[in-house]
Amino acid sequence: MTLVAWISYQQANVSLTQNAKDKLELAANSQIAFFSDWFDNRVKDLHSQAGNIYNAHLLTLLEEGFLQSGKSSEEYVKSYDWARRVEFAEDHLVTLTHHYDYIYDIFLIDTAGNILYTVVREPDLGTNLFIGPHSDTRFSHSVKSTLETGQSLYSDLEHYAVNGLLTSFLTAPLFDNKGNIVGVYAIEVRLENIFDNITSVDFLYHKSSQVHYMVGEDGYLRSAINQKQKDVLSRKIDTEPFRQWTKRKHRDMQSSRNIDQYIGPDGLKMIGLYQTVQLPGVKWVLVSEVSQQSALADANWLGKVTLIILVLTSLLVSLLAVYKARRITQPISQLVSASKAVAAGELEQKVVVATDNEIGELSDAFNHMLKVRNKHAKALETSHQRTEQALKELAVQKFAMDQHSAVAVTDVAGTITFANDKFTELSGYSREELLGQDHRLLNSGYHDTEFFRELYRTITRGDVWHGEIRNKAKNGKFYWVDITIVPFLDDDGKKPISYIAIRSDITQRKHTETAMQEAKEQAEQALNDLAMQKFALDQHSIVAVTDVAGTITFVNDKFIEISGYNQEELLGQNHRLLNSGYHDIKFFRELYRTIAKGNVWHGEIRNKTKNGQFYWVDTTIVPFLDNDQKKPTSYIAIRTDITERKHTEVAMQEAKEAAESANQAKSAFLANMSHEIRTPMNGIIGMTGLLLDTELNEIQRGRAL
C-alpha cells in the first residue's frame, strides 16, 4: 500500500507540475507577444515622428536662433525669439502628447546636447544633457548613443530627477534634407499601464499565486511584484531564473527556460520560467512563476488522505499483533514485572511460575539471585557518604559555571562602546574607565602579535572568531576567558560596522585542569560526570536584540538552535512567540517596567520551542540608552540555557541515593558472584533481555533527567 500510494503521489506531482509549466508558458508567451507588439508600434510611431521634416525644421530654427543670440541655452529658451519661433511650429507636437496617453513629454535636442524644446516646459528645458545636471542619466546616455550610431534606442527605466517620476525615453536621430543628423527627437514614455497589464495575475489562475515581472540586466526590478510599485528599481532579484538568464542571455534569446523548483523573491517554493525581452538597446527578462504549493495543492491533498489511510491500517495491524503477542508472552511478562519491582526497591519479591519448562527454571534462578542480592545491600550504605560529598562538589562547580557571560560591544576601530556589569566585575575597571578604550587595556602579554592579527583578519572579513584569551585585570591579576566575537555587518552584508564580544570566565577551569589530571586515579568517575556538566555549561549564551517596541532585530545561532525557529521566522516578531504560558501578566509587567526605566533586568523564564517543548533560560536584559541616557533605544537579551539545571534540581535529591547505590551494588555483586550464581544470571539475560544493574541505571538516569 505504501509503495502504490507513493507512486500515485509522485505521478500526481509530475502531472500537476507539467500542467503548471504549460499554463505558465502559455501566459508568458501571451505577455511577451503583447509587450513586443506594443513596443514595436511605439518604435514605428517614433520613426514616423523622427522622419517628419517639420520636427527637423523646428530644431534647425531654434538652433539658428540660439547661435545668433549669443546667450546660454538656458537664457535663450526664456527669450522672446525662442517663443516666436516655437509659437506656430509646435502644434503637431502638443497634439501628439494629448492624443497618446503613453507620451508624457517630447524633446528636441541639438547635436551638442542642448535641450532646445520640450512640450511640458519642465526645468530640464535649456539644459545640456552632456555637461549639465542630467549628464549622468540614462536619458543622456541614450541621446549620446543615438547621435553616435544613428539608431533609435530605448533608455531603460530611471527616476528622472527633473520631475521625480519613474520614466524612460525613446530616442531617434533627426535628419535634414541632405541626410545629415541635426539632432535627436526624444519621447518621455510612461509605462504604468503596460506594466500593470503584464504583471497582473493570469486568468488561468484566478486563485493562484502566479505572477509575471520584468528584471533588468543589473538585477533590479523593472516592473512591480504584487502591485508594490516602490520595489521598481529598488528591489534586487537574485533568484534561480535570473541567475540562469544571466548565464544564457547571449544565446537562445527567444526561447523560454523552465525551472521546476526554486525559492522565489518572497521566500516561497516556486515553479517558473524566464524569457528574454529584447528592446532597442536594452535587454530585460520576463520571469513568470507560480507557487509550488498552489500548483501541487491537489497532489498534497491526495498525499494527506493516503497517509491517513496508511496510519489507520498500521494501527489496526499493530493492535492485532499486540493481542496475539500478549497471549504468547504472558509467563514472561510475570517475570518482567517482578524484575521491575525489584529494580524499584521492592526486594521481597518471589516469582511463582507453575510451568515445568525453561521459564520455570528461569524463575527459580531469579529467586536465587534475589537472595544473593540482599547480602550485598549493606555494602550500599558504605558508598552513601562518598556519593554525598561528590554531589556537593559538583553543585559548587555547577554554581560557578552558571554565572552570566561578560559582554562588550566595540566599533570597527576597536573602541569599546558598551560593557555589561559582568565585564566590569571580571576586568576590575569601572564602566567609565572602559568606554572609549580598546581591548589593549586588558592585554596580558601572553599572546603573540600573530595571534591577534589572525583574530582581526577573521572578524574584519565578517566571520565569527572563537577562542580562549588570557587577560589582565585592573589589579594586575590574570584571568582566562572563552570568547566569541560576532561582527554586525552593514545593510549590504559585506563590511562590519561593530562587534559584540561574549566571554565566559574559564579561569577556574584553567586552574583546575592540572589538579583534575593529578586526581584522575582517585576520582575518575566523578571527573567524567563533572566534565559532561562543564561541557554543557561552557556553551555560549543565547543572544537577541529588540527595538523599544519589542520587535526582534537580531538573533544569534544559539537562539535559533534552542527555539527551533529559523532566522526569517524570528526577525520582525515579538518574544511573545516563545511564551509558554507559565508566567503571569504581573511577571512581565514588572520586567517591562524595569527595562523601560533603563535598568538591567535579571531572572529565569520558561519558554516554548517551535515544536511545543518547554525550556528554561537564565536571562539578563540590558537596555541601550539614547544620547541623553534617559530613554532606551533598544534591548539586548542574553540568555543561558538552564533547562538541565531546572530538571536536575527537582530530580537530584530523589535520584542520588538510588543512582549511586545501584552502581556500587552492580560492581560488588559481579565481583563476588560465584560461577554457580552467574549461570542462572546469564539465563535471565538471554531470555528476557533484562539485567538488574541495567534497570537500575535506567531508573537512575530517568530521575536525574
N, C-alpha and C positions, 0 to 999 in steps of 0.2 A: 504493500500500500504506500509505503514511504517513497519507494522508487517511482511508482506510477504518478504519485502526487507531485514529486519533484520534477519529473519530465513534463507533466502538464503545465506546471507553473512556469518552467523555462520556455516552453513553446509559446505560452501566452505573452511572456515578456518580449520574446523575439518578434512576435506578430504585432504587438502594440507599439513596440519601438519602431518597426519598419513603417507602420501606419503613420506615426508621428512624423517620421522623416519625410514621407511622401507629402503629407499636408504642409509641412514647413517649406519644402522645396516648391510646391505649387504657389504658396503665399509669397515666398521670396522672389520667384520669377515674376509674379504679377507686380510686386513693388518695384523691382528693377526696371521692368518694362515701362511702368508708369513714370518713374523718375527720369529714365533715359529719354523717353518721348518728350517729357516736359522740358528738359534741358536742351534737347535738340531744337525744339520750337523757339526757345529763348535765344539760342545762338543764331538761328535764322533771323529772328527779329533784330538782333544786334548787327548782323551783317547788312541787313536791309537799311538800317539807320546809318551805319557807318558809311555805306555806299551812297547815301543821299548827298548830292552836291551842295545842297543848302547848308548842311552842317559844316562841311569843309569851308564853304564860303564865309559863314559866320565866324568861324575860328580865325580865318585869314584876316577878316575885317578887324577883329578885336586885337590880333597880334600887331597889325599895322598901326592901329591907334595907340597901343601900348608903347611901341618903339618910338613913335613920333612924340609922345607926351613927355618923355624923359623922366617919368615918375616910376616909383616902385610899383610892382604888380598890385600890392595891397592898396596903394593910394589910387591907382588907375581905375580899379573896379568900383570905386566910390565916386568917380568923376562923372560930369555931365556927358562928356564924349562917349564914355562906355555905355551909359544909359541910352543915348541917342542911337548908337549902332545896334544895340540889342532890341530896342523897342519894337521894331517891325519884323525882326528876323527870328524871334523865339517862339512864336505862337505854336508852331507844329511840335516843338519840344514840350511845352507846357501841356498841350493836348495829350501827348503820349503818357505823361505821368498821371493824368486823370483817367485815361482810358484803360491802362493796365495796372491792376492792383499790386503786382509784384514789383513795380518800379517805384522806388522812394525818391530818387533824385537822378539827374542826368548831368554829366560833366563834359566840358570841352577843355582839353589840356594841350598846350603847345609842346614842341619838341624839347624845350628847356625845362619842362616840368611845372610850368606856371598854370594854375587853375584859373582860366580867364572867364569861365562861365559855368554857373550851376542854376538849376531851376529853383531849388529851395532857398538859395542865398544864405547858407549857414556859414559859420566863421571860417571854414576852410577855403571859401572863395577868395582868390587873390594870393593865397599862399603858394609856396613852391614845394612840390612833393619830393624833390630830390635833396634839397638842403634845408627845408623848413621844418616846422614842428612835427609833421607827419611823415618824415622821411623814413622812419623805421617801421611803417605799417605794411601789411600785406598788400594793401591798395597801391602803395608806392612801388613795391617790388613788381607787381603785375604790370603797372604802366611802363616801367623800365624794360621789362622783358618784351612787351608788345612793340615798343619802339625799336628794340634791338633785332627782334626776329620777324616783325611784321605779321605776327599771328594773333588771332583772337584768343584771349585767355580768361580763366576764372581765378579770382584771387584767393579763394578759400574764406571760411568764416573768421571774423575777428570782432572784438569790441572796439568800434571806431570811436576814438577819443573826442571827436567833434560833437557827436550827439549822444554818446554813451550807449548806442543801440548795438545789438548783436546783428551784424550785417555782413555783406560780401559784395564784390564788384565783378562785372563783366567788362572787359576792355577790348577795344578793336582799333586798328590803325585808320586814320583819315588820310585820304589821298587827294591831291589836286588833279587838275586836268591832264597833267603830264605823267601821272602815276607816282609822284614823289610823296613821301609821308610828310604831312604838315602838322600832325598831332595825333591825339588819342581821343576817341569817343568812349566814354565810360558810363555804365549804368549801375547805380547802387541798388542791389537786389535784396528784397525781403523774402525769406524762405519759410516763415512761420506756417503758412497754410500747407505748403507741400510737405513739410516735416511732420505736421500733425496727421496728415493722411497716411504717411509711411509708417509712423510709429504707433498707430492705433492698433488695437487687438484685432486679429483677423476674424472674419465672420465664421470660419470653420471651428473656432474655439470660443464660443460665447462665454463659457465659464472656466476657461483655462488661463494659464499664465503665459501664453505665447506673446512675445514682444519682438519688435524689429528696431534696430538702432544703428546709426552710422558712426564710424570711428575713423579719424584721420591717421596719416602715417606716423604722427607724433604720439599716438596712443590716446589722445583726448577725444571725448565725445563731440560729435558734430550734430547730433540730434538727441532729444531728451529720452530718458527711460522712465516709463510710467508717469509721463507728463511733468517731470521735475526739470523745468527749464533752467533752473540755476546750475544744473550739472553740466550744461553745454560749455565746452572749452575749459571747464574747471575740474571735471572728474576724469581721472585717467583709468583706462581699461587695460588689464593685463591677464585676460582670460585665455584659455587654450585656443579658441578660434582666432583671436588677434595674433597670438604668437605664431600659429601655423601660417596665417596670411602673410605676416611679415617675412617669413622664410620663403614663401612661394609667390610673392606678389609680382615677380618679374617673369613668370611663366603661367600658362593656363589662366589668362586674365579673365576669360568669360565663364569659366566653369565654376560650379559651386562644390564645396567640400563638406561632407557630413562628419560630425563628431558625436559618437554615441553617448558619452558621459563625461562631464567636466563640471567644475564649480563655477557658477555664473557670477556676475558682478555683485549680486546681493547675497552670496554665500549659499545658494541653493544648488542642488544637483540638476543639471540641465541636459537636454538633448538639443543639438543645434547644427547650423551650417553657416558658412560665410561665402560671400561672393563679392568680387571686385566691382566698384563703381568708378568708371573712367570718365573724368571731366576734363575740359581743356586746361592742361597744365596742372591738374590735381588728381590724385588717386585717393579714394575712400574705400572702406569695406563695409558692406551691409551684413550685420550679424542678425540672424533670425533664430530664435530659440524658444523652447517650451520646457517647463519644469518636468523633471522625470516623475515626480510624484503625481502630477496631473495626468501625464501621458500613460502611466502604468497603474492608474487607480483600480481598474478592473482586475488586473493581474494580482495586485496586492490583496484585494478583497477575496479572490479565489484562494490565495495562499493562506489567509487567516482562517477561512472556512475549512480548508483541508487540514490545517494544523489542529483545529478544534476536534475534528473527527478522529484524527490520529491519537490525540491525547485521551479522548473518551475511550477509544478502543484499547489503548495501552492500559488505562486504569482498570477496565473490566478484566483484561487478561491477568493483570497483577493481582487483583482480588482473588481470582480463581486459583492462581499459583500459591498465594498465601494460605488459602484454605486447605489445599492439598498438603502443603509443607507442614502445617501445624499438626495434622494427623500423624505424619511420619515422625516428627521430631519431638513429640510430647515428652518422652522419657528424658531426652537430652535437655529439654527446657527446665525440668525439675532440678537437674544438676547445675545448670547455669544460674538459676535463681538462688540456689544455696551458695554458690561461689560469690555472687554479688553481695549477698547478705553478709558473708564473712568479710568481704572487702570493705563493706560499710561499717565494720566493727562489731557485728553480732557473731561472736566467736562460738557460742554454744549452739552450733548447728550440727545436724546429723541427717544425712541423706538416706532415705529409705526407698529403694527401687526393687520391686518384687519381680525381678526378671533374672533368670539364670543364664545370662549371656555377657557379652563384652561390657554393656552398660552397667550391669550389676557389679562386675569386677571393678569397673572404674569408680563406682560409688564407694565400695569398700576401701579402695586406695585413697579416695578423697577424705573419708572419715579418719583413716590412719594419719594422713597428713595434718589434719586439724590438731590431733593430739600432740604431734611433734611441734607444731607452730606455737602452741600455748606455752611450751617450755622456754621459748625464746622471748616471750612477752616482756619478762623482766629486763632483758637487755635493752629494750627500747627506752626505758626510763633513764638509763645512763647517758644516752645521747641528747636528752632534752636540754640540759644546761648549755651544752655546746651549740645546739641549734638556736637557743635564745640569744646567746652572745653574738652569733653570726648575723642574726636578723637585726640586732641593734646597730652593728657596724654598717650593715647595708643601708639602714634607714638614715644614718648620719651622712654617708656618701651621697645618697639619693637627694637629701635636702640641699646639699651643697650644689649639686648639679642642676637642681630645679630653679636656680635663680635666673632672672631675666638676662638677656644679652645686652651688651653695650652697643649703642647705635650712634653713628656720626654721619653727617651729610657735608660734602665739600663741593665747591665749584670746580670748573675744569682746570683752574690753576692750582688746585690742591688746598685752597683756603677753606678752613672749617666754617660752615655756616649754621650748623646745628649739632648739638650734643645732648644726649639724654642724661638723666640722673645717674644711671649705672655707669656711663662713660666717665663722668666726673668722679664718681666714687672709686672706680678702678684706677684712674690715672692720678688722682690726688690733686688735680687742678680744678679751680672753680670754672663755671661756665664762662665768666667774663675773661678769664685767662686763656680759654681755649678758642673762643670765637675770634676770627680774624687771623688765627695762626694756621700753620700747616702741620702735618703729622711728623715733620722732622723734630718737633718739640719733644716727641716721645722716643726718638731714636736711641737704642741702647748700644749701638756699635757692634752688635752681634753678627748682623747680616752684611755681606759684601755689596759693592756697588752693582754688580751684575744681577744680584737677586732683585733689587728694586727696579733696575732697568727693565727686566723681564716683566715685572708686575705692571709697570706703567705702559709698556708696549701692549700688554694684553687688554687693559681697560680702555686705552685710547682707541683700540680697534672696535670697541663696543662689546667686547667679550667679558664674561664673568670670571673673576680671579678668586681662587680659594686656596688657602694655605695656613701655615702657622708662623707667627711672628713673635719675637721676644722684644718687649717694650720696656721703657724705664719710667717709673712714676716720678712725681714731683719730689718725693723724699729720697730719690736715688735708688729705690728698690726696683729689681727686675721682676717682670711678670710676663707670662705667656698667654697669647690669645689665639684661638682658632677663628679665622676671619674670612668672610666672604665679601667681596667688593662688587657691587652691581651698578653698571652705568645706566643713567637715564639718557635716552637719545632724543635728538630733535625731531621735528614733525616728519622729516624725510627718513627717519630711522637710520641715519648714517653717522652723525657726529654726536659724541656725548656732550651734554650740557651740564651735568652734575653727576656725582657719585654718592651712593649710600653704602657705608661700611658697617657690617653687622658682626660683632665679636662675641665669642664665648670665652670666659675665663677658664683656661686649662692649666693654670699654674700648678694647682694641686695635683692634677693628673701627671704633669711632668715630674713633680717631686716624688709622687708615689710609684711611678713606673719602676724605679730602681728597687724600692723597698718591696714591691709586689713580686719582682723577679727573685729576690733573695728568699722570700717567704713561700715560694711556689710549692716546695715539697710538703710543707705543713698545712697549706690551705688551698690546694689545687681546685677542689670543687667550689669553695667559696669565691675564689678569684674568677672562675669561669662564669658563675652567676653574676658577679659584680661587673665583669666585662660586658656581658649582654645588656645589663641595665644601663651601663655608662654609654654604650654604643647608641642605644635608643635615645638617651637623653642628650647626647652630643650633637644630634641633628640640628640644623639651623632653624631659626624662627620662621614663623608664618607671617608675612608682611602684606598689608593692604593700605592704600591711600584713598581717602574720600574727600569730596569737597564739603562745604559747610552744610549743604542740603542732605548729606549722607550718601551721595551717589559715588559708587566705586570708580576711581580713575586709574588705579594701578593695583595689580596683584603679582606676587612672585610665584615661582614654580611650586613651592611648598604649599601655598594657599590653594592652588589648582589641584594638587595631588590629594590633599586631605578632604577638600569639599566635594570632589567628584565632578565639578563643573569645568568646562573649558573656558579659556580667556574671553571668548566672544560672549558667552552666557553670563559672565560676571560683570564685565565692564558696562557701565551705564545703569547697573542695578543697585538696589539698596541692600544693606545687610539683613533686612527682613527676609530675604531669600533663604537665609540659613536658620531662621527662627525655629527652634524645636518645640516651643510652647511650654518649656519648663519654667521660665522666669515670668513673674507677673509684671503688670504695667508699671508699678511703683519702682521696680528694679531698674527698668530702662529710663524712666523719668529722672531718677537720681543720677544715672550715668550721663544723660544728655545735659542736665543742669551743670554737672561738674565740668565737662569739656567745653560747654558753651561759655563758661566763665574764663576759659583759658587755662584751666588746671588739668593736671595729668590724672587720669582715672586708671585704677588697677583692680582687677578682680578675676573671678573664674566664671566662665559662661559655658553652658551646654548648647551646642549647635547640632544641626541635622544636615547630612550629606545629600547629594542629589538622589542617591538610591534609597534614602529613608533611614540610614543608620545614624545613630547619635554619637557625638564625640565631644570631649571636654577640652577647653583651651584656657590656659592662664594668660590673661590679656592685659596689655598696657596700651592706653590710647593717649597719644601726645598731640596737642594742638599746635599748629603753626600759626603764629600771630601776624597781624599786619605791621606796617612800619611804625605805628604808634604803640604797638604791643598791647592793644586793647581787645581787638576782636579777632577770633580765629578765621583764617582764610582756607585752611584745610586741616585734615587729621591723618596721622599715621598710626595704624593699629599693629602692634607687634604681639604675636601670639606664640605660645609654646604648647604643644600637644601634651596634655596631662591625662588623657583618657586611660592609659595604662595605670597611672598612679591612682586615679579615682577607683578603678576596678580593684587594684591591689589593696588600697586602704580598707575597702569593705571586706575583701576575702582573706586578707593576710592573717588576721587573728584566728579565723576558723581553720585555715589550711595548714598553718605552720606545724602543729603537733602531728597531724595525720601524715603530712608530706614527708617529713624527715624520719618519723618513726617507721613508716613503711619502707623507706630506702635502706635504713640501717637493718631492719628485720630481714630484708632480702639477702643482704650481704652475710649476715650472721647465720641465717638459715641455710644458705647454699654452702657456706664454708663448713658447717658442722653436720650436714646431712650425709648419711651413710649411703652405700650402694643400694641397700635394701629399700631406703626411702625414695631414692632418685628414680628407681624403675617404675613404680606406680605414678610418680610425678610426671615422668615422660609420657606415660599413657594418657594422662589428663590433657597434656599439651596436644597430643596427636588427635584425640577425639573431639575436643571442644574448642581448641584454639585459644583457651583462656588460661592465663598464668597469674598466679596470685600477686606477684610483685608488679606485673603489668597493670592489673586492675587498680592496684593501689596508686601507681604512678598516674593513671588516667584520672582518678579521683583527685589526687593532689593537684594536677595541672588544671583541671576544671575549676576547682575552688580558687586557685591562685589567680586565674584569669577572670 
